[in-house]
Amino acid sequence: MAIQAINPATNEILKTYDEYSVEKVNNIIDGAYEAFLGWRLSPFVERRELMLNAARILRKYNKGYAETISLE
């Protein structure tokens, strides 16, 4: 079954997403936990640079993200 993002004001379907199985979700969670174990051991300077880069990306695309969030 697909999951749809719908604009509640117009009922327009904005995007359709495939539903993940429980196994796939668990694999994603396990992967995130493994990544966390490495992340917490990373030097602060390295984590800082990655977070600053993430902030730059969010700022670059903030209008698109804002529009999508507002429509949903």
PAROVO-422766 format. One line per 5 residues: number of its first residue (from 1); for each residue x, y negated, z of C-alpha. Coordinates in nm, 4 decimals, m for minus. Layout:
! residues N
NUM) X,Y,Z ~ ...
This chain:
! residues 72
1) 0.0000,0.0000,0.0000 ~ 0.1336,m0.3442,m0.0875 ~ 0.1347,m0.6428,0.1457 ~ 0.0243,m0.9748,0.0017 ~ 0.1099,m1.3280,0.1082
6) m0.2076,m1.5285,0.0504 ~ m0.2707,m1.9008,0.0588 ~ m0.5613,m1.9188,0.3067 ~ m0.6939,m2.2422,0.1562 ~ m0.7315,m2.1054,m0.1970
11) m0.7061,m1.7272,m0.1515 ~ m0.4328,m1.7361,m0.4168 ~ m0.1936,m1.4417,m0.3934 ~ 0.1494,m1.6001,m0.3582 ~ 0.3572,m1.2847,m0.3589
16) 0.3154,m0.9112,m0.3239 ~ 0.5598,m0.7076,m0.1176 ~ 0.6134,m0.3348,m0.1062 ~ 0.5322,m0.1781,0.2274 ~ 0.8258,m0.0017,0.3960
21) 0.8041,0.3418,0.5480 ~ 0.8712,0.3893,0.9194 ~ 1.1988,0.5587,0.8248 ~ 1.3123,0.2624,0.6148 ~ 1.2218,0.0164,0.8922
26) 1.4141,0.2252,1.1441 ~ 1.7156,0.2340,0.9098 ~ 1.7047,m0.1445,0.8781 ~ 1.6843,m0.1843,1.2563 ~ 1.9741,0.0580,1.3045
31) 2.1787,m0.1349,1.0482 ~ 2.1026,m0.4647,1.2217 ~ 2.2140,m0.3180,1.5553 ~ 2.5374,m0.1893,1.4031 ~ 2.6002,m0.5322,1.2520
36) 2.5368,m0.6915,1.5916 ~ 2.7967,m0.4689,1.7552 ~ 3.0583,m0.5980,1.5114 ~ 2.9291,m0.9568,1.5231 ~ 2.9636,m0.9880,1.8994
41) 3.3285,m0.8844,1.8783 ~ 3.4061,m1.1327,1.6008 ~ 3.6071,m1.4390,1.6997 ~ 3.3998,m1.7509,1.7645 ~ 3.5699,m1.9399,1.4795
46) 3.4594,m1.6727,1.2318 ~ 3.1015,m1.6711,1.3612 ~ 3.0958,m2.0512,1.3575 ~ 3.1911,m2.0630,0.9896 ~ 2.9256,m1.8095,0.8962
51) 2.6576,m1.9987,1.0873 ~ 2.7614,m2.3302,0.9321 ~ 2.7360,m2.1690,0.5892 ~ 2.3895,m2.0348,0.6734 ~ 2.2875,m2.3873,0.7795
56) 2.4166,m2.5281,0.4480 ~ 2.2103,m2.2747,0.2546 ~ 1.8974,m2.3537,0.4590 ~ 1.9443,m2.7262,0.4029 ~ 2.0008,m2.6731,0.0300
61) 1.6737,m2.4836,m0.0131 ~ 1.4703,m2.6419,0.2688 ~ 1.2046,m2.7904,0.0382 ~ 1.1352,m2.4535,m0.1233 ~ 1.1230,m2.2805,0.2142
66) 0.8955,m2.5508,0.3553 ~ 0.6590,m2.5195,0.0599 ~ 0.6400,m2.1413,0.0880 ~ 0.5811,m2.1524,0.4635 ~ 0.3123,m2.4185,0.4223
71) 0.1312,m2.2226,0.1522 ~ 0.1333,m1.9044,0.3535
